[in-house]
Amino acid sequence: MSKKTDVIVVGAGMAGLSCALTLQSAGLDVVVLEAGDRCGGRVQSDRLDGYILDRGFQIYLTAYPEGKRFLDYDKLNFKKFYPGAIVRKDGRFHRVADPLRSPKDIFATLTSPLGKPADKVKVACLQKQLQMESIEDIFDKPECTTYEVLRREGFSRQMIDDFFKPFLGGIFLERDLKTSSHVFEFVFKMLALGDNVLPEQGMQAIPDQLAARLKDGTIEYGQKVEAVKDGSVVLASGKKRSAKVIVLATEQTTALKLLHKEIQANYCSQTSLYFSSDEAPLKEPCLVLNGDGDGYVNNVVVLSNVSPAYAPPGKALTVVSCVGDPPVGDAELENLIRQEMEEWFGASVKGWKHLRTYRVRYSLPAQSPTARNSTFRSYQADENLYLCGDYLETGSINGALKSGRTVASKILSEIFAKVG
Ligand SMILES: Cc1cc2nc3c(=O)[nH]c(=O)nc-3n(C[C@H](O)[C@H](O)[C@H](O)COP(=O)(O)OP(=O)(O)OC[C@H]3O[C@@H](n4cnc5c(N)ncnc54)[C@H](O)[C@@H]3O)c2cc1C
């Protein structure tokens, strides 16, 4: 009789990969069952005619502590964004530099009409303060919304509307800033401590690097799990697979369904439109934000200015991102985005070629204090049935990696230490 698998991990996203790697390095026999045809979950890229299209615009932060633990940064050959942003407001572009990391642009930042000069000084003070606090301290503080913490820190409403709403809105995928102050302070600390980057060859390089470190054949693709029962999973094909321990490393909505929990899991969406052009609409590797708050566009980046490998030679690749899932069809959305972009960059936008639109409905778990506290968020559902995923920590690559490592450590100490 063949030996029973130690652990089945359901899902090869960042959480499932870090869980499987941790368990496998401890000597366990691990199988990862993935519904899709590749690893990475929400961190994937497509290749189209020489362009790299991340499935929804995203950024990696080099200060992520779990990333430092799991990833070989040198091999990812990170390409940096400008530390700060350009904000489009009242028909003009204004620069907001990271005061600690781009001191040469402080004058432009202080004199820009976004917020008040005191707001820009407060950004530097908050960065300094968070640099000194540990991540544990941040998560131990009383929790409120991001909006409340920004007001408490004394930021003006104008600075919040012009800068924080589009900037953080693009990260949290909601512009009301209802996201937990814990998540905000964690992200702001990460931004202050490291660089915002893309792997040279696209975001998919991140999960690919982890998957390559697993033993050959660990991940089985095209294996959708339909049910979990008594130490077994039932696949869409009807086949049953058993293990001593099962870990559900799916997004929260699927985990709740598989556990038959009648709890709603709210989430945030993002829509990204990719365009190619002969000329880049701007020269810098910089995030451009919509400070007016109208229209569908939240942020724009010329990705080929960050990593030239994102476009073939002589071409530029621009990604335009919207927070949410605009309630119009793809053709109408493209037209509306083109109109907005023409207001920003002029008639050259007429020559842009639309490559693809990605609507990622489940992009991030909802992260307001109410949402986080009113849903099922537990690393264990039953005896020998565990969970991991970004929703258990923070909605980020770091949060997903951390959750996978945390659940693996629990399994190693609670189950496999006992059986020796
Ligand atoms: C558009 C977008 C922008 C983002 N921006 C950023 C950013 O800038 N920076 C950042 O750090 N993070 C960002 N994130 C968040 C980050 O990508 C996620 O937090 C993280 O990847 C979640 O990983 P996970 O492993 O928890 O879940 P997932 O990546 O969702 O992995 C779950 C896996 O389970 C598989 N699965 C699901 N159901 C089944 C089933 N029944 N059977 C078998 N397999 C199943 C899925 O196919 C998937 O591979 C962004 C996400 C999106 C989508």
The ligand as a Tripos MOL2 file, in Angstrom:
@<TRIPOS>MOLECULE
LIG
   53    58     1     0     0
SMALL
NO_CHARGES

@<TRIPOS>ATOM
      1 C1         -5.1350   43.5100   -9.4560 C.3       1 LIG1
      2 C2         -4.3530   43.2430   -8.2200 C.ar      1 LIG1
      3 C3         -3.4650   44.1810   -7.7350 C.ar      1 LIG1
      4 C4         -2.7210   43.8980   -6.5910 C.ar      1 LIG1
      5 N1         -1.7430   44.7790   -6.1930 N.ar      1 LIG1
      6 C5         -0.8450   44.3640   -5.2640 C.ar      1 LIG1
      7 C6          0.3470   45.0960   -5.0300 C.ar      1 LIG1
      8 O1          0.6020   46.0940   -5.7060 O.2       1 LIG1
      9 N2          1.2050   44.6530   -4.0710 N.ar      1 LIG1
     10 C7          0.9480   43.5350   -3.3260 C.ar      1 LIG1
     11 O2          1.7570   43.1680   -2.4690 O.2       1 LIG1
     12 N3         -0.1700   42.8180   -3.5300 N.ar      1 LIG1
     13 C8         -1.0570   43.1870   -4.4920 C.ar      1 LIG1
     14 N4         -2.1570   42.4390   -4.7520 N.ar      1 LIG1
     15 C9         -2.5310   41.3760   -3.8210 C.3       1 LIG1
     16 C10        -1.7440   40.0900   -3.9530 C.3       1 LIG1
     17 O3         -1.6030   39.7250   -5.2990 O.3       1 LIG1
     18 C11        -2.5240   39.0220   -3.1760 C.3       1 LIG1
     19 O4         -2.7020   39.4710   -1.8430 O.3       1 LIG1
     20 C12        -1.8130   37.6730   -3.1110 C.3       1 LIG1
     21 O5         -1.2990   37.3040   -4.3560 O.3       1 LIG1
     22 C13        -2.8180   36.6350   -2.6180 C.3       1 LIG1
     23 O6         -2.2190   35.3500   -2.6110 O.3       1 LIG1
     24 P1         -2.9990   34.1160   -2.0240 P.3       1 LIG1
     25 O7         -2.1030   32.9380   -2.1830 O.co2     1 LIG1
     26 O8         -3.5210   34.4150   -0.6790 O.co2     1 LIG1
     27 O9         -4.2960   33.9270   -2.9480 O.3       1 LIG1
     28 P2         -4.4250   33.6570   -4.5070 P.3       1 LIG1
     29 O10        -3.3560   34.3270   -5.2420 O.co2     1 LIG1
     30 O11        -5.8350   34.0140   -4.8650 O.co2     1 LIG1
     31 O12        -4.2110   32.0850   -4.6630 O.3       1 LIG1
     32 C14        -5.2390   31.1540   -4.5240 C.3       1 LIG1
     33 C15        -4.9470   29.9970   -5.4580 C.3       1 LIG1
     34 O13        -5.9160   28.9730   -5.2110 O.3       1 LIG1
     35 C16        -6.3470   28.4540   -6.4460 C.3       1 LIG1
     36 N5         -7.6840   27.8920   -6.2440 N.ar      1 LIG1
     37 C17        -8.8270   28.5820   -5.9550 C.ar      1 LIG1
     38 N6         -9.8530   27.7210   -5.8040 N.ar      1 LIG1
     39 C18        -9.3450   26.4790   -5.9970 C.ar      1 LIG1
     40 C19        -9.9240   25.1790   -5.9570 C.ar      1 LIG1
     41 N7        -11.2310   24.9900   -5.7110 N.pl3     1 LIG1
     42 N8         -9.1290   24.1130   -6.1930 N.ar      1 LIG1
     43 C20        -7.7900   24.2700   -6.4510 C.ar      1 LIG1
     44 N9         -7.2080   25.4890   -6.4960 N.ar      1 LIG1
     45 C21        -7.9660   26.5640   -6.2610 C.ar      1 LIG1
     46 C22        -6.3610   29.6640   -7.3750 C.3       1 LIG1
     47 O14        -6.3530   29.2740   -8.7400 O.3       1 LIG1
     48 C23        -5.0850   30.3620   -6.9340 C.3       1 LIG1
     49 O15        -3.9660   29.8940   -7.6510 O.3       1 LIG1
     50 C24        -2.9220   42.6900   -5.8840 C.ar      1 LIG1
     51 C25        -3.8380   41.7590   -6.3730 C.ar      1 LIG1
     52 C26        -4.5230   42.0160   -7.5430 C.ar      1 LIG1
     53 C27        -5.4140   40.9520   -8.1080 C.3       1 LIG1
@<TRIPOS>BOND
     1     1     2 1
     2     2     3 ar
     3     2    52 ar
     4     3     4 ar
     5     4     5 ar
     6     4    50 ar
     7     5     6 ar
     8     6     7 ar
     9     6    13 1
    10     7     8 2
    11     7     9 ar
    12     9    10 ar
    13    10    11 2
    14    10    12 ar
    15    12    13 ar
    16    13    14 ar
    17    14    15 1
    18    14    50 ar
    19    15    16 1
    20    16    17 1
    21    16    18 1
    22    18    19 1
    23    18    20 1
    24    20    21 1
    25    20    22 1
    26    22    23 1
    27    23    24 1
    28    24    25 2
    29    24    26 1
    30    24    27 1
    31    27    28 1
    32    28    29 2
    33    28    30 1
    34    28    31 1
    35    31    32 1
    36    32    33 1
    37    33    34 1
    38    33    48 1
    39    34    35 1
    40    35    36 1
    41    35    46 1
    42    36    37 ar
    43    36    45 ar
    44    37    38 ar
    45    38    39 ar
    46    39    40 ar
    47    39    45 ar
    48    40    41 1
    49    40    42 ar
    50    42    43 ar
    51    43    44 ar
    52    44    45 ar
    53    46    47 1
    54    46    48 1
    55    48    49 1
    56    50    51 ar
    57    51    52 ar
    58    52    53 1
@<TRIPOS>SUBSTRUCTURE
     1 LIG1         1 GROUP 0 **** ****
